[in-house]
Amino acid sequence: MGILWGDRAIRLAARVRAGLSGVRERLPGRGSGRGRGPVWRPGWPRTRGGRRRALRAAVLACALALLPSAWLFVAAGDRVVAAERAPHAPVALVFGAGLWGEEPSPYLAHRLDTAAELYELGKVEAILVSGDNSTRDYNEPTAMRRYLVERGVPAEAVVRDHAGFDTWDSCARAHRVFGVDRALLVSQGFHIRRALALCRAAGIDAYGVGVDEPRRGAWYYGGLREIPGAVKAAYDAAFTPDPRFLGPREPGVSEAVAAAR
């Protein structure tokens, strides 16, 4: 669930560029000069009717591409609030955002700081940390729990979800595995509306607490990722009701909330 995938994007772009270079070398008229022939190039329609149809198709494509993002904003509504203005809920749900070595990435650390603030303000009784633990050497939930405990949150108030592989999995498992019906969601501002829409689709009455970040390269990259992320969110909510790993019911959250009351 890490959000900093720049190195993967660079590697993918290099592979695509290399493949396109090979295609250009094999096109007629390239290389030795032999076999030169016509090369197809896309062009704007020459007739007025053709241009009108092309423009309509472009507008329709743009509208369809923006529909998932519009759904996120409508579904989230006015439920994004600051920590001090957040309503009370039994649990805060924190989404994983990658590790640097064995420590939370800066973005994840800021999410955890906000969750700790919610606990200190008495807004929640428990914190559910949901992240990727798909391999033995990569354990987001344990790193998240350790970070919170080091900052004064009682260990018994922090519950780990080891199969929160993406936002939909975290939301669906929070409701169906951990029995969460009401929660405060914690994530960066560019991601919180998607988290809200998905958790509400999963059956959780949720409010989102957006974490402010300096608008640097990683912030803009995260914002751009939300465009395809909105499409995936709509697909997940509509066609994949089950998370990748459902598993048995776990009482950790209800026990943590009961112990705090």
N, C-alpha and C positions, 0 to 999 in steps of 0.2 A: 504494500500500500504506500510505498514511498512516493514522494511527489517530485523528487529531483532526478529525472531520467534524462538529463541532457546528454550524457555520454552515449546512451542507447540511440538517441535521435541522431547524433553525429555519425555513429557507425552505420546506421541505416541509410542516411543521406549519402555517405561515401559509397555504399554498395549500389544504390540506385544510380549514382553518377557514373560509376564504372560500367554498369550494365548499359546505360544509354550511350556511352562512348563506343561500346562494342557494336551496338545497333547502327550507329552512324557510320562506322567503318564498313559495315556490310551493305549499306544502301547503294543503289545504282548511282553512278556519277561520283563516288568517293574513291579515294586511293589512287590507283594507277591512271585513271582517266578513261579506261576502257569500260564498255557497257554502260555509258552514260545514258540515262533515260529520264523520263518525267518522274518527279518526286511530288507526292500528294502533300498539299499544305492546306490546312483548314482556312476558310475565308468567310467573310461576312456575306450573307445573302445579297444578291444584286437587285432583286425586286422589292418593291415596297411591301407587298404582302408577306414575302419571306422574312424581311427584317422585323415586321410586326409580330409574326409568329415566334421568331427567335427571342424577341424582347419579352413576350409573354411567358415563354418557357423559362427564361432566366429569372423573371420575377417570381414565378411559381416555385422554382427550385430554391430560391432564397427564402421564400415564405415557409416552405416545408422544412428547410434546414433550421429555421429559427423557432419552429413550433415547440420542440422539447425544451429550449431555454425559456420560452414564455410559460410553459407548464410549471417549471421550477419556481418562477417568480410568483405565479398565481397560487401555487400550492403552499409556498412559504408564507405568503401574505405579509402581515406585520409582526411576525413571530421571531424576528431577529432583534435581540435586545442586548444591552450592556450587562455585565455581571451584576452590578449593584441594583439593576432594575429587573432582574430575572425573577419570575415567580418561583415559589418553592416547588420542588419535585423530589421524589424519593432518591433519585440517582442521577448522576451526571455521566453521560456516555462520551468517552474521548476516543477519537479515531486515530489509528496509527499513521505515522508520517515518515517512517524510515529511521534507521540508526546510523550513527557514525561510529564504527567499531562496536562497542557494547553500550554506548551512550545514546540517548535520544538526539536526533538531529535538531538544529535550532528551531525549526518550525514545530516539531513535536514537543520540544521543551516548552515553548510558549503556550501550546495547548494545555500541557500539564500544569503550568503555572496558573493558568486561568481556572482549571478544575480545582486546584488547591485553594484558590481564592474563593470559589463558590462554596467549598467545604467550610472554610473559616468563617464565611459570612452566614453560615447556617442555612444556605439555600438547598443543600442536599445532605442526605445521611450517608450515602455511599457513592463510590466512583467505579464505574465499569470501564476498564481499559481494554480496548479491542484492537488487535493487531495480528500481524503475520508471524506464525511460528511453524511454518511448513517444513523447516529443517532443524536439526539439532543445534546447528551453529548460528541460527538467526532467530532470536526470541524477543520480539517487540513487547509483548505484554509484560514479561518479567522485568525488562529494562524500564518500562513505564511505571510499574509498581514500585520498583526500587527508588526511582527518582522522586515519586510522591512521598514515600516514607521518609526519605532523607530530608524532606522539606516539611515534616511535621504532621503529615496525614497518618492516622493510625493504620497499621498494616491490615487489621481486620476490617477496615472500611473500604479497602481496595480489592476489587474482584477482577480476575483476569479472564478474558475470552481469547483463546489461542487460535481461533479459526476466523478471525475478522480479516479475510483476505482482500476485501474491497468494501466500499461503503454499503452496498446492498447486503452483503453477507453480515456486516456488523449490525445493521438495523434489523434484519430478519432474525438473526440469532438472539439479539437482545430481547426481542419480543417472544419468540417461540421457544428458546432454550432457557433464558434467564428470567422469563416472566415479567419483563419490563412493560408497563402500560403507560407510564408517564415519566418523562425524562427531560433534562437539559442537555442539549448537544453542544459539544465544544469543538470548534475548528476555525480555520482562517476564514476571513470574510468572503473570499472568492469561492469557497467550497461549502459554506454553511447552508446555503439555500438548497443545494443538491442533497445534502444530508437531511435537511428538514423534510423535503418532498419525499425522499425514500423512506425515512422512518415513519412518516405519517401514512404512507402507502402500506407499510408493514404492520400498522395497527398501533403505533405509539403516539400518544398525545404529547407533542414535543414543542419546546421552544429552543431556539438556537442562540448561542452566545458566540458572536464573532470575535476572533482574535485579530487585533490590529497588527499590521506588519509594515515596515518601510517598503515603499514601492520600488524595489530593485529588480534585477533581472529574473530572479527566481519567482518573485511575485507575479510578474507579467507572464512568465512561462506557466505558472499555475492557473492564471486566469484564462490563458489560451486553451489549456487542457480541459477547461470546463465546457467548451463548445462541443467536442466529441463526447465528453463526459455526460452531458445532458442527454444526448442520443442514447448512450448506453443505459443511463438511468431510466429513461422511458421504456426501453426494451426490457430491462430487468423487472421493473414494476409490473409490466403487462404480461410478460411471457415466461419469467423464471421465478415463480413464487418461492421455491426452495433455495436456500443458500447452497454453496458447493458442499458443505459438510454440516448436516443438521445435528446429529448426535442426540443423546438423551437429555432430559430436563435437568438443569443444575440449580440448586437452591442458594447459591452463593449470595446473590443480590438480596433476596428476601431475608436471609439470615443476617446480613450486614445491616440492613435497614431496621430489622427488629431489635438487634443488639444496641443500636443507637437511640432507640426510643424508650 
